[in-house]
Amino acid sequence: MEGQKARVGGRTLKLNVDEVELAAEGDWRLVECQSYSDGEWTSLKLYLDRPAIKNVWRLGLSNEHRAKTKDGFLLQRFYPSMWDWVAAHVNGRGGPLPADQIEAAETVVPPRINNFVIEKIEERGGDMAPLSHKPQTAKLGRYIVGMVADEFKISELEAKIYVNAMINQGVIEFVMTDRHRRVSGLRLGREFSDV
């Protein structure tokens, strides 16, 4: 049997036929993947239907015990109140969406990462090709996301969340830096640059 398609965060995803909705509120939707659940562990997917770098989390829960997965770690890091909402619905307690998740929260970039990105962009100056958050620039040594991931020993996805947050907050900008050669890259946002 073919799975249905759904729009999630601006993307079309193919849903598995074994997904059973447990809860849906605001931009969030929690489903159980029954084919992968067993008597002890409940296999889950949590969908976020708004533009975000990550829109689907694959989670596992046994009573109140959370499976130690990359997705579970990222959910705890960026949406900590959602784990309690997930556990409440899986364990039959229900409950409203946490107040801090009714609207999108702004990602807080740790100062050390913020400073590192600013320093790397300033080091490039105007003499070298600028750094970029686009993955195709990795082979050219211009990929700031990879630099952040390597420097702070975090995943590229987590690094990308922080770099994109800096762009959204106006700390850095993605602009065309050389129209003749069609080169784009990052520079400091207007209020953060000396110019």
C-alpha positions as CSV (number, residue, x, y, z in Angstrom):
1,M,0.0,0.0,0.0
2,E,1.4,3.4,-1.0
3,G,2.0,6.0,1.7
4,Q,0.3,9.4,1.5
5,K,2.2,12.6,0.7
6,A,2.1,15.6,3.0
7,R,3.6,19.1,3.0
8,V,5.9,19.5,5.9
9,G,7.9,22.8,6.3
10,G,7.6,23.6,2.7
11,R,8.7,20.2,1.5
12,T,6.7,17.2,0.2
13,L,7.3,14.1,2.2
14,K,6.1,10.6,1.6
15,L,4.5,9.3,4.8
16,N,4.8,5.6,5.8
17,V,1.6,3.6,5.8
18,D,2.2,2.5,9.4
19,E,2.2,6.0,10.9
20,V,-0.6,6.6,13.4
21,E,-1.2,10.1,14.6
22,L,-0.9,10.5,18.4
23,A,-1.2,14.3,18.6
24,A,-1.2,17.4,16.5
25,E,-1.2,21.0,17.6
26,G,0.1,24.2,16.1
27,D,3.0,23.4,13.7
28,W,3.7,20.1,15.4
29,R,2.5,16.6,14.6
30,L,3.4,13.4,16.5
31,V,3.0,9.9,15.0
32,E,3.8,6.4,16.0
33,C,5.6,4.2,13.5
34,Q,3.8,0.9,14.5
35,S,6.0,-1.4,12.3
36,Y,9.0,-0.4,14.4
37,S,7.4,-0.3,17.8
38,D,7.7,-3.3,20.1
39,G,6.3,-4.1,23.6
40,E,9.0,-2.0,25.3
41,W,9.9,0.8,22.9
42,T,7.6,3.1,20.9
43,S,9.0,4.3,17.6
44,L,8.0,7.9,16.8
45,K,8.3,10.7,14.3
46,L,7.7,14.3,15.2
47,Y,7.0,16.6,12.3
48,L,7.4,20.4,12.4
49,D,5.4,22.2,9.6
50,R,7.2,25.5,9.3
51,P,10.4,26.5,7.5
52,A,13.3,25.0,9.5
53,I,16.5,23.2,8.8
54,K,15.1,20.1,10.4
55,N,11.4,19.2,10.0
56,V,11.3,15.5,11.0
57,W,12.7,13.9,14.1
58,R,12.9,10.1,14.6
59,L,12.5,9.3,18.3
60,G,12.2,6.4,20.6
61,L,10.5,6.3,24.0
62,S,10.1,3.5,26.6
63,N,7.8,4.9,29.3
64,E,9.8,8.1,30.3
65,H,13.2,6.8,29.0
66,R,14.3,8.6,25.8
67,A,16.4,6.8,23.2
68,K,19.8,8.3,22.8
69,T,19.7,9.2,19.1
70,K,21.0,12.1,17.1
71,D,17.5,13.4,16.5
72,G,16.6,13.1,20.2
73,F,19.8,15.1,21.1
74,L,18.9,17.8,18.5
75,L,15.3,18.0,19.7
76,Q,16.5,18.4,23.3
77,R,19.0,21.0,22.3
78,F,16.7,23.2,20.2
79,Y,13.2,22.4,21.4
80,P,13.7,21.0,24.9
81,S,10.1,21.4,26.0
82,M,8.9,19.2,23.2
83,W,10.3,16.0,24.7
84,D,7.9,16.4,27.7
85,W,5.0,16.9,25.2
86,V,6.0,13.8,23.3
87,A,6.3,11.7,26.4
88,A,2.9,12.9,27.8
89,H,1.1,11.9,24.6
90,V,2.8,8.6,24.2
91,N,2.1,7.7,27.8
92,G,-1.6,8.7,27.5
93,R,-1.5,11.9,29.6
94,G,-1.9,14.3,26.7
95,G,-1.5,18.0,27.4
96,P,-1.3,21.3,25.5
97,L,1.6,22.4,23.3
98,P,4.3,24.1,25.4
99,A,3.8,27.8,25.4
100,D,7.3,28.4,24.0
101,Q,6.5,26.3,20.9
102,I,3.3,28.0,19.9
103,E,5.4,30.3,17.8
104,A,8.8,29.8,16.4
105,A,11.6,30.6,18.9
106,E,14.8,32.3,17.9
107,T,17.8,30.0,18.0
108,V,20.4,31.3,20.6
109,V,23.9,31.1,19.1
110,P,26.5,30.4,21.7
111,P,28.9,33.4,21.9
112,R,32.0,31.2,21.1
113,I,30.4,30.0,17.8
114,N,29.2,33.5,17.0
115,N,32.7,35.0,17.6
116,F,34.4,32.2,15.6
117,V,32.2,32.8,12.5
118,I,32.7,36.5,12.7
119,E,36.5,36.1,13.0
120,K,36.7,33.7,10.1
121,I,34.6,36.0,7.9
122,E,36.9,39.0,8.9
123,E,40.0,36.9,8.2
124,R,39.0,36.5,4.6
125,G,38.8,40.2,4.0
126,G,38.4,41.3,0.3
127,D,41.4,39.4,-1.0
128,M,40.1,35.9,-0.9
129,A,36.9,34.2,-2.0
130,P,34.4,34.7,0.8
131,L,33.1,31.9,3.1
132,S,29.7,30.5,2.4
133,H,27.1,28.4,4.1
134,K,26.3,26.5,0.8
135,P,27.6,22.9,0.9
136,Q,29.0,23.0,-2.7
137,T,31.7,25.4,-1.4
138,A,33.3,22.7,0.8
139,K,35.7,21.5,-1.8
140,L,36.9,25.1,-2.3
141,G,37.7,25.5,1.4
142,R,34.9,28.1,1.8
143,Y,32.3,26.1,3.8
144,I,31.8,27.9,7.2
145,V,29.4,25.2,8.4
146,G,32.1,22.5,8.1
147,M,34.6,24.8,9.8
148,V,32.2,25.3,12.8
149,A,31.5,21.6,13.0
150,D,35.2,20.7,13.0
151,E,36.2,23.4,15.5
152,F,33.5,22.7,18.1
153,K,33.1,18.9,17.5
154,I,29.4,19.2,16.6
155,S,27.4,17.8,13.7
156,E,27.1,19.7,10.5
157,L,23.4,19.9,11.0
158,E,23.8,21.6,14.3
159,A,26.4,23.9,12.9
160,K,24.1,24.8,10.0
161,I,21.3,25.7,12.4
162,Y,23.7,28.1,14.2
163,V,25.0,29.7,10.9
164,N,21.5,30.1,9.5
165,A,20.4,31.7,12.8
166,M,23.2,34.2,12.5
167,I,22.0,35.0,8.9
168,N,18.3,35.3,10.1
169,Q,19.4,37.6,13.0
170,G,21.4,39.9,10.6
171,V,24.7,39.2,12.2
172,I,26.0,38.0,8.8
173,E,24.6,38.3,5.3
174,F,24.7,36.1,2.2
175,V,25.4,38.5,-0.8
176,M,26.9,38.6,-4.3
177,T,30.4,39.7,-3.6
178,D,31.7,39.7,-7.2
179,R,29.1,40.2,-10.0
180,H,31.7,39.8,-12.7
181,R,32.8,36.4,-11.6
182,R,29.4,35.6,-10.1
183,V,30.8,34.8,-6.6
184,S,28.5,34.9,-3.6
185,G,29.4,34.6,0.0
186,L,29.1,35.8,3.6
187,R,29.9,39.1,5.0
188,L,29.2,40.8,8.3
189,G,25.7,42.4,8.6
190,R,25.7,46.1,8.3
191,E,25.3,46.9,12.0
192,F,28.1,44.5,12.9
193,S,30.7,45.7,10.3
194,D,33.0,48.7,10.7
195,V,32.0,50.1,7.3
